[in-house]
């Protein structure tokens, strides 16, 4: 599966369409801190690694921008715990 993730800066989200279904990761940004608030993948397209790809895209963007991250979303908190190379981003 080829997944195209868009960073919709004005909406503070990362988004992808999979089989016509919207998949998103939402965040807030204040004072150089990205607070990731929600990751949503519809059950119809779940189990394909989409949430993981959204998390990685968001964290890669945070690193590129020099932002710190607060993983308020439980999925992203667990993802970061499984990927120690991103722990340096924690606010």
DAKATA-V200421 format. One line per field, one symbol per residue. ss: DSSP state (2 for helix, 1 for strand, 0 for the rest). Layout:
# DAKATA-V200421
ss: ???
This chain:
# DAKATA-V200421
ss: 0000011122201111110011111111110011111111002220000222222222222222200111100222222222022222210
